[in-house]
Amino acid sequence: MLFAGIGDLIPLYALYSLLFADHGLGTGQISALFAIWSTTAFLLEVPSGAWADTVSRRALLVFSGVLLTAGFAMWTLLPTFLGFALGFVLWGAAGALKSGTFEALLYDDLAARGEQASYARILGYTRAASETAIVVGIVGATPLYLWGGYALIGWASVGFAALHTVIALSLPSAPKAVSANAVDELEEEDAPDSLVAVVQSAERDESTIAARPFVRYLSMLKTGVGESIRISAVRNGVLLGALLFGITAFDEYFALLAEEAGAATAVVPLLVGVTVLGSLTGSVLAGRTEGMSGRAMAIAVGIGGVLFLGGALVAGLAEHRPSAVYVLTGLGFTAIGISYGIVYNAGVVAGARLQDAIEGPARATVTSVSGLLGEVVSLAVFAFAAVVTTWWSMSVLLAILGACILPIAVLAPMWLPAKVVEQVDST
């Protein structure tokens, strides 16, 4: 949890949209930067997942931290469109290396202890630590901005990213978990022959595997993608997780919504912080909601969509009512924060169900496939935003994105993998 917490204690998270705008970039250019970010993650997501299934997951997380540190340094030293773009390439690569890798490492460590059932709860706490750090970083951005402007915020972010990299060295190096019944179950589920073969090969001599790392890499890549496509429970979990993750790309526009409504720059981090408190709460509650049915998730996510839509419109009214700017933005961002918490909670639960559904050895690859599809959704959000904001306001854009949450609620009962009930071995 310390690893996740320090890694997100980044003041720039609160103001980078405004950083771009204050350096002369328009909404279209900002959306282009977000697209570069997502495209980088898109191209590297699955290959990095297979890499994490082949080499040390801890080492990849350390490398991810190095790239993240370099990205924020690039923004601080070269605050131009080119500098921001290069920084996003580094950040996107760092995110791709971490995505799937950390979840797989956590699940493997719990599996080694015989505590897989705790995954949703621990992941929720880890995400909560991350969100808490984001809140602290966001709130801290206000005094940092007042004392030293964007430069101080940038160097503080570089420092925390570097500390995050050092802490990654303390993570465990757990053996990769493969279900003891994986081969039999996968054969019953009409899995591809390559998947069964790789599961069986997981028990072979490790020296033979190490001697052919590239062959193992290709096998893991093929196995993970194959399981994501052919096994229905895994496929559904991958798709649902991707939608719940991808739609949250709307959070990149929260700061711009607050600014458009008339909030002062120093107050914007506090309003964005309200939404992060929502995601923090959703994370903490994941241990309590992990057993929810698909129908319950549908109802919750549906309510979240309505709240998000309404909150965006209420916040947008502040632009035309200067005397009530902070009342309306406060109400609007509170509704958005509650919605964000609901969607975030659903995403954690869906992610935990996906981990339980995975049977083969390519756990990080399968998780990365979901991340890849999530990036596709994010790219669609950014492209949509670039077009819509040409004619309409930021509040209308976010209201439309809030409405897009509703179809996800409809799909939840069909796509949420069933909760695995552990059975005691009587033999």
N, C-alpha and C positions, 0 to 999 in steps of 0.2 A: 504493500500500500504506500510505503514511503517512496518507492520508485515512481508510481503513478502520480503521487501528490507533487513531488518536486518537479516532475516533468511538465506539469501544467500550471506551475506557479509563475506564469509568464504575463507580465503587465501588458505586453503588446496585444494580447488576445482581445483586450477591451477596446482598443482604439485603432487597430490597423486599417479598418475601412476609412476612418477619418484621416489617418496618416496619408493614405493614398489620395484622398480628396483634397487635403490641404497642400499637397504637392502638385496640384493641378490636374489630377486624373478625373475624368468624367465617369458616370455610372457604367457606360459601355466598356471603358478601359478597365475599370475595377472588375467587372464581370469577366472580362478577358483574362485578367490575372487569376481569378478563381477557376476559370476553365483550364488555364495552364497547370494550376495546382492539381486539379482533379485528373487531367489527362496524364500527368506524370505518374500519379498514383495508379491510374487505370492501366498504364502500360507495364508497371512493375509489380502490381498487386499479386497476381497468380505466380509469376516466376519467383518472386521473393518468398512466397509461401512454400513452394517446392524446395527452395534453397533452405528454408528453416526446417524442413523435414529431412534434409540431407546433412546439414552441418549443425554446429552448436547454436541453439536458439539464443542462449545468453550472449554469445559473441555478436550475433546480428543485432540484438537490442543495444549493445554498446555502440556499434557502428551507426545505428539509427540516431543515437544521441549526438554523435560527432557531426552528422549531417545537419541535424536540427540546430546545433550551435552555430555552425557555419552559415546557415540560412539567415538567422537573425542578425548575425554580424554583417552579412551582405546588405540587408535592409538599412542598417544603421550607417554603414560606410558609404553606400551608394543609393540614396533615396530618390531614384528615378524609375521610370517604367521598366527599363532594362534591369536595374538592380532589384526591383521588386519581383520581376519575373524570374530572375536567377535564384532569388531567395525562395520563391515558391517551388521551383524545381527541386531544390535541396530539401525543402520541407516535405514535398510530395514523396520524394524518395525515402525520406526518414519515416514518413507515415506508412508507406507500403511495407517497409522492413519490419515495422512494429506490428502492423495489422495482421492478425492471425497468429503471429509468432508468440505474442504475450499470452493470448488466450490458450493456445496449445501448451505453452510451458506451464501455465497455471493448472490446467486440467491434468497434465502429466504428473505434476508434483503431487496433486491431490490423489490421483490414481495410485501413485507409489505408496501413499499412506493409507489407501483403502477408504478415502473420504470423498469420492466423486460426488456424492449426494450434496455436498456442501458447496459445489461449484457456483450455483446461482447466487447463494448468499455471499460467498467470498468475492465473486465478481462484482456484485452489487456494492459491497463495501469498498472495493478497489475503485470502482467508478465514482463512488461517493467521495473518496479521498481526492480523486482527480477533480471532481466538481468543486470540492471545498477549496482546493488550491486555486482553481480558476476564480472563485469568488474573492479570495484573498488578493490574488493578482489584479483583479479588476478594480476592487476597492482601493488597492495600493496605487493603481494607475493615476488616480485623481491627485494625491499629493505629489507624486513623482512628476506629473505633467506641470503642476503649478511651480515646482522647484526647479526643474531642469528641462521641461519641454519633451519633445519626442526623443531627443538624444539620450537623456537619462533613462527614459522608459526602455529604449532599445538596448542600452548596455546592461541594464538590470536583467532584461530578458536573456541576453547572451550568457550572463553569469549563472542564472538558474538552469538554463539548458546544459551548461557545462557540468554543473553539480549533478544534474539528472544522469548524465553520462557516467560519471564516477560511481554513482550509486548502483547503476546497472551491473557493475562488476560483482556486487554482492548477491545477485540473484542465484537461486539454485539451478543446478544442471540436472534435471530429472530425466530418467529413461523414458523413451517414448511409449505411450500406452496403446496397446492393441487388445481388443476384447478377446478373451479366451475362446469365445464361441463365434468369433468373427467369420471364420471360413464357412462353417455350417450355415450360419444365418445368411451370409451373402449369397451362397449357392441357392438357398431357398428363395432369395429375393431377385433372382435372375440377374445377378451382378455380372459384369464383364469378366472373362477368364483372366485378364491381366490383373484385375483387382484381387481375385482369390490367390493368384500366384504370388503377388507381392506380399500379401498378408502372411502366406506360408513362408516366404523368404525372410520375413522379419525375424524368424527364429534361427536363421543360419548363422554361421560363424561371422563375428563382427569384422575380423581381419579381412575376410573376402569382400565384404561390403566396402570397407575402407579403401581397398585396392582399386575399386572401380567407382569413384565418386560421381563421375559424369553419367555413367549408366544408371546409378542409383537415383541421381537427380531426375533423369528422364522418366524413370519408372515411377517415382513419386508424383511427378507432374501428371503423367498419364493416369495414375491411380486416383489421385485426388479429383481431377476433372471428371473422370469416369464415374466415380461414386456420386459426385454432385449432380450428374445428369441421369444416371440409371436407377438409383435407389430413391423411391418416391418420398419417403420420410425426410431424407437428407435434402432432396431437391426442393421440397416445399419449405423446409427450414431455411435453406439458402435464399430462396426468393423472398420470403417474408422478412427475414433479417435485412436483406438488401433494401427493400422498400422502406422499412422503418428507419434504417440508417440514412439512406439517400435523401429522404424528404427533409431531414433535419438540416440540410444545407441552407434552409431559410434563415438559420441563426446568423449567417454571415451578413445579413442585412438589418439586424436589430439596431446597431449603432446608427445606421443611416436613417432608419425610421425615427429614432429619437431626435436626431438632428433636424430632420424635415419637420417634425412636430414643433420645433422651436426650443428644445432643451439646450442649455449651455453645454459646451464641450466638457467642462469639469463634472457635469451632472450625468452625462451620457453613460460613463462606466457604472454608475449606481443603478440606472435603469436596466442596463444589460445584466447587471448582477442579479436583479430580481429573477430573470429568466434562468440564470444558472442555479439559483437556489431551488427552482422548480426541478431541474434535472438532478440536482443533488438529492432532493427528497425522493424522487422516483428511483434513484439508485439504491438508497438506503432501504427502501421498502421492497426491493426485489426478492429478498429472502422470504417475505411474507406472501408475496403474490406469485411465487414460482409455480404453484400448483393450479393457477387459474386455467379455466377451460377456454377453448377458442371463442365460445359465445361471450364469456365474460370479457375477454380481451376486445372483442368487437364492440361491445357496449362502451367500454372505457375509452378506446381509441376514437370512437364516434363522438363521445362527449368532448374529448380533447380537440377534435377538429372544429366543432362548433365554437368552443371557447377561443381557439386561436383566431378563427375568422372574425368573431365579434371583437376580440381584443385589438386586432390590427385596425379595424374600422374606428373604434373608440379613440385609439391613439392618434389616428389620422385627423380626427376632428379638432385636435389641439392646434393644428396649423392655422385654423380659421378662428380660434378663440384664444388669443394671447393671454387674456386674464385668467384662463383656467388651464394653462399649459400643463402644469405639474399635476393637477388633479386628474385630467384626462389621460395623460401619459402614464401616470401611476396606476390608474384603473386598467388601462389597456395592457400595460406590461405585466400586471399581476395576472390577468386572464391568460396572456400568452405564456407566462411562467408556469401556471398550473397545467396548461395544455402540454407544454414542453416536458414537464415531469411525467405526465401520463404516457406520452409517446416514448420517452426515454426508458421508462420502466418496462413497457411492452417490448422494447428492443433488447433489454437485458434478459428478460424471460425467454424471448425467442432465441437469443444467442445461446442460452443455457440448454434449451431443448435441442438445438442443433448439435451441440457438443455431445449430448447423450446419444443422439441418433447416429453419429459417425462411428463406424465399426472398423474401418481400415487404418493403416498406419500413417496415412497422409493427412493428418488432422489439420496442420497449419495450411496445407494447400486447399482443402475443402473450405476452411474458414475464409481464406483469401478469395476464393471464388465468390463468396457472398459479398466480401468487401469490394471486389471488382464490379459486381453488378450494382452495388450501392454507389460507386463512383459514377456509373453510367446515369443513374437517377440524379445524382448531384450535378453532373454536366447538363442534363436536361433542365434542371432548375436554373442554373446560371445562364444558359442560353435563353430560356424563357424570360428571365429577369431583364436581360439586356434588351430584348425586344419590347417587352411590356412597358418598361420605364421610359421608353421613347415617347409614349402618349399618356401614360397614367402615373399616378403618384406611387410612392413606396408603400403606403398603407393599402392601396388597392392591390398591388402585387402580392403583399403578404396575406391579404384576405383570400386571394385566389389560391395561394399555396396552402392556406389553412383548409380550404374546401377540398384540396387534393388528398387530405388525410382521410376523408370519409370513404373513398373507395378501398383504401387499405383496411379499414375496419370491416368492410364487407368480406374481404378475402381471408381475414384472420381465422374464422372457424374452419376453413378448408385447408389452410396452409400451416397452422401451428402444429408442430410435431407433438404427439402424445407424450405425456410425462412418463418417464421410465420408473416402474415400481421395482425396487430391488428385491430379489428373492434370496432367501437364505439357503445356502448349499447344504443339503442334508447328508451328503456323502462324506 
